[in-house]
């Protein structure tokens, strides 16, 4: 099955994300087709199955079909559609509710092995150095920004369960 074939489904719409093309049928399912890394897609599908079993106080998509054994272009994972309206902004309380719930999760070695490294897309464990090297020189004249960067560099590594993308689209 390909993106093009699924787009013939009544009500199907194509969404392009950073790492996946997704065919969305509102109210039913989302088929995510990874564009690059099948290893990461497989790991994330396994993680999603484990996260679903944690009993979090908010909706978590369920893996309906996993065909990540296929080659790129055909490989996909179908997950349940989570209803809700995409917001333009998210309240501090909504973000805090998610973070508080995640902070309560006791991580085991199996789940940790399936999760992305904290700040994975920002340099992982080297994020502070990356920001200091690339961002600080651009903000030297702004004392407030410099203070934020200094505090960021002094933060201990994240050890808890975190959400990788708290954009409004993910907090419905």
VOVOKOL-918675 format. One line per 5 residues: number of its first residue (from 0); their letters; for each residue x, y, z of N, C-alpha, C. Coordinates in pm, 1 decimal, always signed. Example, Ala and Ser with C-alpha at 12.3 -4.5 7.8 and 13.67 -1.06 7.14 Angstrom:
<pts>
0 = as = +1319.0:-569.0:+780.0:+1230.0:-450.0:+780.0:+1320.0:-330.0:+780.0  +1285.0:-225.0:+708.0:+1367.0:-106.0:+714.0:+1290.0:+3.0:+787.0
</pts>
This chain:
<pts>
0 = xxxxx = +84.4:-117.0:+0.0:+0.0:+0.0:+0.0:+89.5:+124.1:+0.0  +51.9:+224.6:-74.9:+129.4:+347.9:-84.9:+43.8:+467.3:-43.1  +109.0:+582.0:-29.4:+37.4:+705.8:+1.7:-70.2:+729.6:-102.9  -32.9:+714.9:-229.5:-126.7:+740.8:-339.1:-248.7:+650.1:-331.3  -226.5:+523.0:-300.1:-339.0:+429.6:-289.0:-431.8:+468.4:-173.3
5 = xxxxx = -373.6:+505.0:-60.2:-456.5:+542.4:+54.6:-530.9:+673.3:+32.0  -475.7:+759.4:-51.4:-543.2:+886.7:-78.9:-673.2:+867.8:-156.4  -696.0:+748.0:-209.7:-823.4:+720.5:-276.8:-934.3:+688.2:-175.8  -896.9:+671.8:-48.2:-994.6:+647.1:+57.6:-1081.3:+771.0:+75.5  -1210.7:+750.3:+87.1:-1302.6:+862.9:+104.1:-1264.4:+945.7:+227.2
10 = xxxxx = -1249.0:+1076.4:+208.3:-1215.2:+1168.4:+316.4:-1067.2:+1178.7:+347.0  -983.5:+1105.5:+274.0:-839.6:+1106.2:+301.5:-775.7:+1238.4:+261.3  -680.7:+1280.5:+342.8:-608.7:+1405.4:+319.1:-460.5:+1381.6:+347.0  -373.9:+1439.0:+265.9:-229.5:+1423.8:+284.2:-175.0:+1536.7:+370.3  -98.5:+1500.7:+471.4:-26.9:+1596.7:+556.3:+120.6:+1560.6:+548.1
15 = xxxxx = +204.6:+1661.5:+530.3:+349.2:+1636.8:+525.3:+413.6:+1691.2:+651.8  +478.9:+1603.9:+725.6:+549.4:+1644.4:+846.5:+698.7:+1648.6:+820.4  +773.3:+1668.3:+923.6:+918.1:+1675.7:+911.2:+977.1:+1542.0:+868.4  +926.5:+1432.9:+923.2:+985.0:+1301.7:+898.5:+892.3:+1203.9:+828.1  +762.9:+1236.2:+822.8:+664.5:+1144.2:+766.0:+570.2:+1215.5:+671.2
20 = xxxxx = +519.3:+1139.7:+575.3:+399.9:+1180.0:+502.6:+286.9:+1105.3:+572.2  +175.9:+1171.9:+594.1:+65.9:+1108.7:+666.1:-62.7:+1122.8:+586.7  -132.2:+1012.2:+572.2:-265.5:+1013.6:+513.5:-362.2:+1010.9:+631.5  -445.3:+1114.6:+639.9:-535.3:+1131.9:+753.8:-679.3:+1113.9:+708.5  -750.9:+1026.7:+776.1:-895.3:+1014.9:+758.3:-954.9:+1052.0:+893.8
25 = xxxxx = -1003.9:+1176.6:+902.3:-1053.0:+1229.6:+1030.0:-1156.2:+1136.4:+1091.6  -1139.7:+1117.3:+1221.1:-1232.3:+1033.7:+1295.7:-1201.4:+885.6:+1287.3  -1106.4:+847.2:+1202.4:-1078.6:+704.1:+1184.8:-932.9:+668.8:+1212.4  -842.2:+711.8:+1125.3:-703.6:+670.0:+1137.1:-608.0:+766.2:+1066.7  -478.9:+746.8:+1097.1:-370.0:+820.5:+1033.0:-266.0:+717.1:+991.8
30 = xxxxx = -229.1:+716.4:+864.8:-123.7:+627.0:+815.8:+2.3:+710.6:+795.7  +105.5:+679.3:+873.1:+231.3:+754.4:+866.1:+332.5:+675.7:+784.5  +384.2:+740.3:+680.5:+484.1:+682.2:+591.8:+616.8:+753.0:+616.8  +712.7:+686.3:+681.1:+841.2:+752.3:+705.3:+912.1:+780.4:+573.0  +978.5:+894.3:+567.3:+1049.7:+930.7:+444.9:+1197.5:+895.7:+450.5
35 = xxxxx = +1251.2:+867.4:+569.1:+1395.2:+847.9:+578.2:+1436.4:+722.8:+653.2  +1410.7:+719.4:+780.8:+1473.4:+621.3:+867.6:+1373.3:+517.5:+918.3  +1377.1:+398.9:+860.9:+1284.9:+293.2:+903.9:+1318.1:+242.3:+1043.9  +1445.6:+239.5:+1078.5:+1484.2:+193.0:+1212.2:+1417.5:+279.0:+1319.5  +1426.2:+411.6:+1305.0:+1363.4:+501.6:+1402.1:+1211.5:+486.7:+1401.1
40 = xxxxx = +1152.2:+469.4:+1284.2:+1006.3:+453.6:+1275.0:+961.9:+326.5:+1347.3  +1036.6:+218.3:+1331.2:+1002.6:+92.6:+1399.3:+1013.2:+109.1:+1551.2  +1120.1:+173.4:+1594.5:+1141.7:+195.2:+1737.4:+1029.5:+281.7:+1795.6  +990.7:+385.6:+1722.0:+884.8:+474.6:+1771.5:+749.3:+403.9:+1776.6  +723.2:+314.2:+1682.2:+597.6:+237.9:+1685.6:+595.3:+147.0:+1808.6
45 = xxxxx = +708.6:+84.0:+1839.2:+716.7:+1.1:+1960.2:+696.9:+87.1:+2084.7  +758.4:+204.5:+2085.5:+744.1:+295.1:+2200.2:+598.2:+335.5:+2218.3  +530.7:+364.3:+2108.2:+390.4:+405.3:+2116.0:+305.0:+295.6:+2179.1  +332.3:+170.9:+2144.5:+258.6:+58.9:+2205.3:+279.9:+55.5:+2357.4  +404.1:+75.2:+2398.6:+435.5:+75.0:+2542.4:+371.8:+194.2:+2612.9
50 = xxxxx = +378.6:+311.4:+2550.6:+323.4:+433.5:+2610.6:+172.3:+420.6:+2628.3  +106.4:+357.8:+2532.4:-38.5:+337.8:+2540.7:-76.1:+260.7:+2667.3  +9.0:+167.9:+2708.2:-19.3:+84.0:+2825.6:+11.4:+153.4:+2958.9  +64.3:+275.3:+2954.8:+101.3:+344.7:+3078.4:-18.0:+401.1:+3154.4  -133.3:+410.6:+3088.9:-251.2:+464.5:+3155.9:-243.0:+614.3:+3180.5
55 = xxxxx = -187.5:+686.6:+3086.6:-175.9:+831.8:+3100.0:-314.0:+897.0:+3099.2  -328.2:+1013.5:+3162.5:-459.7:+1078.0:+3172.3:-498.6:+1158.2:+3048.2  -439.1:+1127.0:+2936.0:-474.8:+1190.8:+2809.7:-466.6:+1085.4:+2700.0  -526.8:+1116.0:+2587.3:-534.7:+1018.9:+2477.7:-397.4:+994.4:+2415.7  -372.0:+869.7:+2385.3:-249.6:+827.6:+2316.7:-294.9:+744.6:+2197.2
60 = xxxxx = -242.4:+772.8:+2077.1:-284.9:+694.0:+1960.7:-246.9:+546.5:+1975.4  -331.4:+461.4:+1921.0:-308.0:+316.9:+1922.5:-257.4:+272.9:+1785.9  -157.9:+184.7:+1784.4:-109.6:+128.6:+1658.4:-213.1:+27.6:+1611.0  -269.1:+52.7:+1492.2:-371.0:-34.5:+1434.1:-307.1:-133.9:+1337.8  -211.4:-85.0:+1260.5:-143.1:-170.1:+1162.0:+1.3:-125.6:+1153.3
65 = xxxxx = +91.8:-222.0:+1155.1:+234.7:-192.4:+1146.6:+292.2:-265.3:+1026.1  +324.9:-190.0:+922.2:+387.3:-247.5:+802.7:+521.4:-179.8:+778.2  +595.8:-161.7:+885.4:+727.6:-100.9:+874.9:+833.1:-201.4:+831.5  +788.0:-323.2:+798.2:+875.8:-424.4:+741.3:+892.6:-404.7:+590.3  +810.9:-320.2:+531.5:+815.5:-293.8:+387.1:+924.1:-190.9:+356.0
70 = xxxxx = +963.2:-178.0:+228.8:+1064.4:-78.4:+192.9:+1008.2:+64.0:+199.9  +1098.2:+162.3:+211.2:+1056.1:+302.7:+210.0:+965.5:+327.4:+90.6  +864.8:+408.4:+111.6:+765.8:+434.6:+7.4:+641.1:+350.8:+27.2  +659.7:+232.4:+83.5:+546.9:+145.0:+116.7:+534.4:+124.8:+267.8  +647.1:+133.3:+337.8:+647.3:+112.9:+482.7:+559.5:+217.8:+549.1
75 = xxxxx = +474.8:+172.1:+640.8:+385.0:+264.8:+709.7:+336.7:+203.3:+840.6  +287.3:+290.0:+925.1:+220.5:+248.1:+1047.2:+89.0:+325.0:+1051.9  -19.1:+252.4:+1076.9:-150.8:+315.0:+1087.3:-182.9:+326.0:+1235.9  -216.2:+447.2:+1278.4:-251.1:+471.4:+1417.8:-392.4:+528.1:+1425.2  -452.9:+514.7:+1540.9:-587.9:+567.9:+1559.1:-585.0:+720.3:+1552.4
80 = xxxxx = -693.3:+775.5:+1503.1:-708.2:+920.9:+1494.2:-755.7:+973.0:+1629.4  -688.4:+1073.7:+1679.8:-732.4:+1135.3:+1805.0:-814.1:+1258.6:+1772.6  -939.8:+1261.1:+1814.8:-1023.6:+1376.5:+1784.0:-979.2:+1499.1:+1862.3  -1019.4:+1610.7:+1813.8:-988.4:+1736.3:+1880.3:-963.5:+1843.5:+1776.8  -963.1:+1964.1:+1823.0:-944.4:+2077.2:+1734.3:-802.7:+2130.8:+1752.1
85 = xxxxx = -733.9:+2150.4:+1641.7:-599.1:+2204.8:+1647.8:-605.2:+2349.4:+1695.6  -527.8:+2378.9:+1797.8:-525.0:+2514.2:+1852.1:-409.5:+2593.5:+1791.5  -425.4:+2723.6:+1787.4:-315.4:+2809.8:+1741.5:-212.5:+2828.0:+1852.4  -258.9:+2829.3:+1975.1:-171.0:+2841.6:+2091.0:-217.9:+2742.3:+2196.1  -133.0:+2719.9:+2293.4:-166.4:+2628.5:+2401.7:-142.5:+2701.5:+2533.1
90 = xxxxx = -231.9:+2682.0:+2628.6:-216.3:+2748.2:+2758.1:-103.0:+2683.8:+2837.6  -47.9:+2761.8:+2928.0:+54.7:+2708.9:+3017.8:+0.1:+2590.7:+3096.9  -127.3:+2599.4:+3135.6:-187.7:+2491.3:+3213.9:-193.2:+2361.4:+3134.7  -224.3:+2369.5:+3005.5:-230.8:+2248.2:+2922.6:-93.9:+2182.0:+2913.9  +9.0:+2261.8:+2892.7:+145.1:+2207.6:+2885.8:+184.0:+2149.9:+3021.6
95 = xxxxx = +154.0:+2221.6:+3128.2:+187.6:+2175.6:+3263.3:+117.1:+2043.3:+3294.0  -8.6:+2029.5:+3254.0:-82.2:+1904.7:+3278.0:-13.1:+1786.3:+3211.7  +31.3:+1806.0:+3087.7:+101.3:+1698.7:+3016.3:+233.5:+1667.2:+3085.6  +310.9:+1770.7:+3115.7:+441.5:+1749.1:+3178.5:+428.1:+1685.2:+3316.6  +328.2:+1726.6:+3394.0:+307.1:+1666.7:+3526.2:+272.7:+1518.4:+3514.3
100 = xxxxx = +187.0:+1484.1:+3419.1:+150.3:+1343.2:+3399.3:+272.0:+1261.0:+3357.6  +353.8:+1315.9:+3269.9:+473.0:+1244.3:+3225.1:+574.7:+1229.4:+3337.5  +583.0:+1328.8:+3424.8:+677.7:+1323.1:+3536.3:+644.0:+1209.9:+3633.1  +518.8:+1167.2:+3635.0:+475.7:+1058.9:+3723.8:+514.1:+920.4:+3671.4  +552.1:+911.6:+3544.6:+582.8:+782.2:+3483.1:+717.4:+730.4:+3533.7
105 = xxxxx = +716.4:+606.4:+3579.0:+840.7:+540.8:+3618.5:+894.8:+468.6:+3496.0  +1009.7:+513.6:+3450.3:+1068.7:+456.3:+3329.6:+1141.0:+326.6:+3361.6  +1122.1:+226.2:+3276.1:+1200.7:+104.5:+3287.5:+1299.5:+101.4:+3170.9  +1395.6:+13.5:+3179.1:+1502.7:+8.8:+3079.2:+1448.8:-17.8:+2938.9  +1344.8:-100.1:+2928.4:+1289.0:-132.5:+2796.8:+1228.5:-9.3:+2730.0
110 = xxxxx = +1153.1:+69.7:+2806.3:+1093.4:+190.7:+2749.7:+1201.1:+293.7:+2716.8  +1297.5:+311.5:+2805.2:+1406.3:+406.8:+2779.6:+1477.2:+372.4:+2649.2  +1498.2:+244.1:+2623.8:+1566.9:+201.8:+2501.2:+1487.2:+235.8:+2375.5  +1355.6:+250.6:+2388.3:+1270.6:+279.5:+2272.8:+1251.6:+428.7:+2247.9  +1278.1:+510.9:+2347.1:+1252.8:+654.2:+2335.8:+1367.6:+726.8:+2267.3
115 = xxxxx = +1335.0:+839.4:+2204.1:+1439.1:+927.0:+2151.3:+1519.0:+983.2:+2267.7  +1644.5:+1008.5:+2243.1:+1727.2:+1077.5:+2341.5:+1667.7:+1216.8:+2364.6  +1661.4:+1264.7:+2490.1:+1610.9:+1400.8:+2511.9:+1685.5:+1501.9:+2424.9  +1611.8:+1595.0:+2368.4:+1665.4:+1698.5:+2278.7:+1734.4:+1638.1:+2156.5  +1685.7:+1522.6:+2114.5:+1742.6:+1447.7:+2002.2:+1768.2:+1534.6:+1879.2
120 = xxxxx = +1670.1:+1614.2:+1841.6:+1682.0:+1694.2:+1719.6:+1755.5:+1825.8:+1742.0  +1797.5:+1850.3:+1865.4:+1872.3:+1972.5:+1896.2:+2015.1:+1939.8:+1938.3  +2060.1:+1819.2:+1908.0:+2197.1:+1782.4:+1941.5:+2209.2:+1683.9:+2055.3  +2095.9:+1636.7:+2107.5:+2099.7:+1536.2:+2213.2:+2176.1:+1584.2:+2334.5  +2266.1:+1499.6:+2383.4:+2340.3:+1536.6:+2504.9:+2435.4:+1652.9:+2481.1
125 = xxxxx = +2453.1:+1689.9:+2355.2:+2539.9:+1803.9:+2322.7:+2459.6:+1929.8:+2290.9  +2331.1:+1930.7:+2325.2:+2244.4:+2044.2:+2291.5:+2294.4:+2174.8:+2352.1  +2337.6:+2171.4:+2477.5:+2384.1:+2295.4:+2541.3:+2504.7:+2352.0:+2467.4  +2599.6:+2264.8:+2429.7:+2717.5:+2313.2:+2356.2:+2678.5:+2366.7:+2218.6  +2586.1:+2296.5:+2153.1:+2541.0:+2340.1:+2020.7:+2476.7:+2477.8:+2028.6
130 = xxxxx = +2389.5:+2496.5:+2126.4:+2323.0:+2626.0:+2141.4:+2424.5:+2733.7:+2177.0  +2517.4:+2700.4:+2266.2:+2618.9:+2798.1:+2305.5:+2704.0:+2839.2:+2185.8  +2742.7:+2743.0:+2103.6:+2828.1:+2772.3:+1988.1:+2753.8:+2843.3:+1876.0  +2630.8:+2801.4:+1848.4:+2559.8:+2854.0:+1732.2:+2466.7:+2970.4:+1762.1  +2404.2:+2968.7:+1879.7:+2303.5:+3070.4:+1909.9:+2362.0:+3187.4:+1989.3
135 = xxxxx = +2445.0:+3157.1:+2087.7:+2500.1:+3264.1:+2172.2:+2563.8:+3377.6:+2093.9  +2648.1:+3349.2:+1995.5:+2709.5:+3461.1:+1923.0:+2607.5:+3553.7:+1856.9  +2492.6:+3500.0:+1821.8:+2389.5:+3581.8:+1758.5:+2316.7:+3670.3:+1859.2  +2323.7:+3634.4:+1986.8:+2244.5:+3703.2:+2088.3:+2329.1:+3777.2:+2191.8  +2457.3:+3794.4:+2165.6:+2545.4:+3857.4:+2264.0:+2495.2:+3992.6:+2313.0
140 = xxxxx = +2432.6:+4070.2:+2227.1:+2388.5:+4204.2:+2265.3:+2264.3:+4201.0:+2354.8  +2193.7:+4091.0:+2357.3:+2070.9:+4080.6:+2436.3:+2102.6:+4011.2:+2569.2  +2107.9:+4087.9:+2675.7:+2146.5:+4032.8:+2806.0:+2047.2:+3928.8:+2856.4  +1918.5:+3948.4:+2828.4:+1818.5:+3850.4:+2872.2:+1842.2:+3716.4:+2804.2  +1868.0:+3720.7:+2674.0:+1892.4:+3596.0:+2600.9:+2018.4:+3527.9:+2652.3
145 = xxxxx = +2119.7:+3605.8:+2680.0:+2243.7:+3549.8:+2733.5:+2222.0:+3479.9:+2865.8  +2137.3:+3538.7:+2950.8:+2105.9:+3478.5:+3080.5:+2030.9:+3346.5:+3061.9  +1936.6:+3342.3:+2970.0:+1863.4:+3218.6:+2942.0:+1959.5:+3110.8:+2893.4  +2048.5:+3145.7:+2802.4:+2144.9:+3048.2:+2751.1:+2238.2:+2999.4:+2861.5  +2279.8:+3088.9:+2950.2:+2366.9:+3049.0:+3060.3:+2294.5:+2948.1:+3150.0
150 = xxxxx = +2168.2:+2976.1:+3180.6:+2090.4:+2884.7:+3264.6:+2069.8:+2750.4:+3195.0  +2045.5:+2754.6:+3065.4:+2026.0:+2631.0:+2989.8:+2151.2:+2544.2:+2996.8  +2267.6:+2606.5:+2981.2:+2393.6:+2532.1:+2983.5:+2418.2:+2467.7:+3119.7  +2362.7:+2526.5:+3226.7:+2383.3:+2474.6:+3362.0:+2281.0:+2368.4:+3402.2  +2181.8:+2346.3:+3318.8:+2077.9:+2249.2:+3353.7:+2132.9:+2107.5:+3351.0
155 = xxxxx = +2089.5:+2024.6:+3446.4:+2131.1:+1884.2:+3441.8:+2061.4:+1813.6:+3325.8  +2116.5:+1702.7:+3280.4:+2051.3:+1628.6:+3171.6:+1911.7:+1583.2:+3213.3  +1820.9:+1579.4:+3118.0:+1684.9:+1532.0:+3144.7:+1689.5:+1383.2:+3175.4  +1620.5:+1343.0:+3280.9:+1620.0:+1201.4:+3317.7:+1479.8:+1143.1:+3319.6  +1378.8:+1225.7:+3308.5:+1241.5:+1177.7:+3314.7:+1182.4:+1155.8:+3177.2
160 = xxxxx = +1056.8:+1121.8:+3178.2:+980.3:+1098.9:+3056.6:+933.1:+1234.6:+3006.9  +964.4:+1268.4:+2883.6:+927.6:+1398.8:+2828.8:+852.0:+1381.1:+2698.3  +780.8:+1483.9:+2658.0:+712.7:+1485.1:+2528.7:+805.3:+1554.5:+2431.0  +827.4:+1495.7:+2316.2:+922.1:+1550.8:+2220.4:+871.9:+1668.9:+2140.9  +741.8:+1695.2:+2142.5:+689.0:+1803.8:+2059.6:+560.2:+1856.4:+2121.7
165 = xxxxx = +572.0:+1965.6:+2194.6:+455.8:+2024.5:+2261.4:+391.7:+2134.6:+2178.5  +399.7:+2120.9:+2047.6:+334.3:+2216.9:+1958.3:+182.9:+2206.5:+1976.3  +110.9:+2315.8:+1949.0:-35.0:+2312.7:+1965.9:-103.7:+2196.8:+1893.5  -52.8:+2156.3:+1777.1:-115.3:+2046.6:+1702.5:-115.0:+1916.5:+1783.3  -20.3:+1903.2:+1875.7:-10.6:+1781.9:+1955.7:-82.7:+1791.3:+2089.8
170 = xx = -139.4:+1906.7:+2120.5:-212.0:+1925.5:+2246.8:-352.7:+1971.4:+2215.5  -437.7:+1878.0:+2181.5:-575.5:+1910.7:+2142.5:-668.2:+1903.9:+2259.7
</pts>
